[in-house]
């Protein structure tokens, strides 16, 4: 401010004349407290997820992500990820807790204030963050935002009360389903209320780290401090280090792949000498499985960048596949294949343990749209294999509209293919995942484990069809 003018009186007449309005100067903000930038980034990204339906992965990308996130150091980025994962997993309960402490709802449009409160409460209720730190920084966030400055005392009061009454609040909201109502109602319709609530509770736990090994799962389980799963993969015990540092990674002896995601490629059995197309192939975990089963694989994806990533992953594993950049729905091979794997793009509602934003960025209309796309892709996939050839259709959705209902409709409306039932006795330990019609249906509450190993697996659907 110019020292010659700072003591001059405010000239009301010009303001009152209507010729010119004089806006107050913004307050100069004090230097941010340590951790402020991380919490501010978390609140901003949370708003983008739940208000604008922006997928979380893209915003947390180290190169192309949210600018506020990219500006942080690695420790602060880790804090942002922890806050967002906890906030999104427990969002209905956090919102219920905040609402119970308010005398009246927050003003219409006070979304930025809502996100500040959710970020603060998530740290206090579900993370090992000192309460005073979460409260102080949330109050500073309110003070530094002109929209929220008048609510700073409210933020302080709400969060301090959460700190004082933490256990009572957690007990109070424990019965609140940890899923948005629209999706829980779909689960209840498909699986029943009891199973839907079990799935809802299970998705609160972070996903385990599973790996698919080229050979000797028992040996690799010992070397990696893991256990062999019914799928033949290995689940690691609690691990918070860097995956590439583990024994066998640089040698290409294994790759990270959720247990459920490893099932579809195994449904073909031996593929020795067979020509197989992996449709929607990137990032390549299933492609590697098909190669390991003896197939000559064509890996197809409509994204050249994703296929580059697939090729890089295969190179580490010492494997090769023909890669084709193409729109799968328009792909016409010169020669029909012996088999095709279609792991179709879907709503990903079976992966909420590792992608807790999914249920907040998707809705019923997305499921319907994706189911329509999958049906078109499946019908086309059946034309890409020889008579007698197999098509495995799979996705990581929990919704039957994208799985059971879709396959039943395709089989009812075409004589091009027939179902090949999967036999429960061929999958010891996962018999409960085989439906009466012989399809795979995993849910996150399956595969209960103990002795230090995380339970559960992704929700997946897979069916085997044979072309007539």
ZIMO-V456535 format. One record per residue. N is the residue number from 1. OMEGA is omega in radians with two decimals (NA if undefined). Layout:
# ZIMO-V456535
n/omega
N/OMEGA
N/OMEGA
This chain:
# ZIMO-V456535
n/omega
1/3.11
2/-3.07
3/-3.14
4/-3.06
5/-2.94
6/-3.12
7/3.12
8/-3.14
9/3.10
10/-3.11
11/-3.06
12/-2.97
13/-3.12
14/3.11
15/-3.08
16/-3.11
17/-3.12
18/3.14
19/-3.09
20/3.05
21/-3.14
22/-3.11
23/3.09
24/3.10
25/3.10
26/3.08
27/3.04
28/-3.09
29/3.09
30/3.09
31/-3.09
32/3.08
33/3.07
34/-3.13
35/-3.13
36/-3.07
37/3.13
38/3.13
39/3.11
40/3.10
41/3.14
42/-3.14
43/-3.14
44/-3.12
45/3.08
46/3.11
47/3.13
48/-3.14
49/-2.96
50/3.13
51/-3.07
52/3.06
53/3.14
54/-3.14
55/-3.04
56/-3.05
57/-3.11
58/-3.12
59/3.12
60/3.08
61/-3.05
62/-3.09
63/-3.06
64/-3.03
65/3.14
66/-3.09
67/-3.14
68/3.10
69/-3.11
70/-3.11
71/-3.07
72/2.97
73/-3.03
74/-3.13
75/3.10
76/3.07
77/3.11
78/3.11
79/3.11
80/3.14
81/-3.14
82/3.13
83/-3.09
84/3.12
85/3.13
86/-3.12
87/-3.09
88/3.09
89/-3.01
90/-2.97
91/-3.14
92/-3.13
93/3.10
94/3.13
95/3.09
96/3.12
97/-3.14
98/-3.12
99/-3.11
100/-3.11
101/3.13
102/3.06
103/3.09
104/-3.12
105/3.07
106/-3.13
107/3.08
108/3.10
109/-3.12
110/-3.06
111/3.14
112/3.09
113/3.10
114/-3.10
115/3.08
116/3.14
117/-3.14
118/3.13
119/3.12
120/-3.11
121/3.12
122/3.13
123/-3.04
124/-3.07
125/-2.95
126/3.12
127/3.13
128/3.13
129/3.12
130/-3.10
131/-3.06
132/3.12
133/3.14
134/-3.12
135/-3.07
136/-3.09
137/3.08
138/3.10
139/3.11
140/3.07
141/3.12
142/-3.11
143/-3.09
144/3.12
145/-3.12
146/3.14
147/-2.99
148/-3.01
149/-3.10
150/-3.14
151/-3.07
152/-3.14
153/3.09
154/3.10
155/3.14
156/-3.08
157/-3.11
158/-3.06
159/3.09
160/3.10
161/3.05
162/3.11
163/-3.10
164/-3.00
165/-2.97
166/-3.06
167/3.12
168/3.13
169/3.10
170/3.10
171/-3.10
172/-3.06
173/-3.07
174/-3.12
175/3.12
176/3.12
177/-3.06
178/3.11
179/3.03
180/-3.03
181/-3.08
182/-3.09
183/3.11
184/3.14
185/3.09
186/3.10
187/-3.14
188/3.13
189/-3.06
190/-2.99
191/-3.03
192/-3.04
193/-3.09
194/-3.14
195/3.13
196/3.14
197/3.07
198/3.10
199/3.14
200/-3.14
201/-3.09
202/-3.09
203/3.05
204/-3.10
205/3.10
206/-3.12
207/3.05
208/3.02
209/3.11
210/3.09
211/3.01
212/-3.07
213/3.11
214/-3.10
215/3.02
216/3.14
217/3.12
218/3.13
219/3.14
220/3.07
221/3.12
222/-3.08
223/-3.08
224/-3.11
225/-3.10
226/3.09
227/3.13
228/-3.13
229/3.09
230/3.11
231/-3.08
232/3.06
233/-3.10
234/3.05
235/-3.13
236/2.97
237/-3.11
238/-3.05
239/-3.13
240/3.12
241/-3.14
242/-3.12
243/-3.11
244/-3.14
245/-3.08
246/3.13
247/3.05
248/-3.11
249/-3.09
250/3.11
251/3.10
252/-3.10
253/-3.11
254/3.06
255/-3.13
256/-3.13
257/3.13
258/-3.09
259/-3.12
260/-3.13
261/-3.13
262/-3.05
263/-3.00
264/-3.10
265/-3.14
266/-3.05
267/3.09
268/-2.99
269/3.14
270/3.13
271/-3.09
272/3.10
273/-3.11
274/3.02
275/-3.04
276/3.04
277/3.05
278/-3.09
279/-3.06
280/-2.85
281/-3.04
282/0.17
283/2.94
284/3.13
285/3.14
286/3.05
287/3.13
288/3.11
289/3.13
290/3.09
291/-3.13
292/3.13
293/3.03
294/-3.05
295/2.90
296/-2.88
297/2.91
298/-3.13
299/-3.06
300/3.04
301/-3.13
302/-3.14
303/3.10
304/-3.14
305/3.12
306/3.09
307/3.05
308/3.09
309/3.10
310/-3.12
311/3.10
312/3.13
313/3.12
314/3.13
315/3.10
316/-3.11
317/-3.11
318/-3.10
319/3.10
320/3.06
321/2.99
322/3.13
323/-3.11
324/3.03
325/-3.08
326/2.96
327/-3.04
328/-3.09
329/-3.12
330/-3.06
331/3.10
332/-3.11
333/3.07
334/-3.13
335/-3.13
336/-3.10
337/3.04
338/-3.11
339/3.11
340/3.03
341/3.09
342/3.00
343/-2.84
344/3.03
345/-3.02
346/-3.13
347/3.12
348/-3.10
349/3.06
350/-3.05
351/-3.04
352/3.07
353/3.14
354/3.12
355/-3.02
356/3.11
357/-2.98
358/-3.05
359/3.13
360/3.11
361/3.13
362/3.08
363/-3.12
364/-3.12
365/3.10
366/3.12
367/3.13
368/-3.13
369/-3.12
370/3.09
371/3.09
372/3.10
373/-3.12
374/3.14
375/3.11
376/-3.14
377/-3.14
378/3.12
379/3.13
380/3.14
381/-3.14
382/3.13
383/-3.06
384/-3.12
385/3.14
386/2.96
387/-3.05
388/3.12
389/-3.04
390/2.98
391/2.99
392/3.11
393/-3.13
394/2.96
395/-3.09
396/3.07
397/3.04
398/-2.99
399/-3.14
400/3.10
401/3.11
402/-3.08
403/-3.05
404/-3.08
405/-3.11
406/-3.11
407/3.13
408/-3.13
409/3.13
410/-3.13
411/-3.14
412/-3.02
413/3.12
414/3.04
415/-3.09
416/-3.04
417/3.05
418/3.14
419/2.99
420/-3.06
421/3.02
422/-3.06
423/-3.12
424/-3.09
425/3.10
426/-3.11
427/-3.14
428/-3.09
429/3.12
430/-3.11
431/-3.10
432/-3.12
433/3.14
434/-3.10
435/3.10
436/3.12
437/3.09
438/3.03
439/3.06
440/3.01
441/3.09
442/3.05
443/-3.03
444/-3.11
445/3.09
446/3.10
447/3.08
448/-3.12
449/3.11
450/3.08
451/3.03
452/3.14
453/3.12
454/3.11
455/3.01
456/3.07
457/-3.12
458/3.01
459/-3.09
460/2.98
461/3.08
462/3.11
463/3.12
464/3.11
465/3.10
466/3.12
467/3.12
468/NA
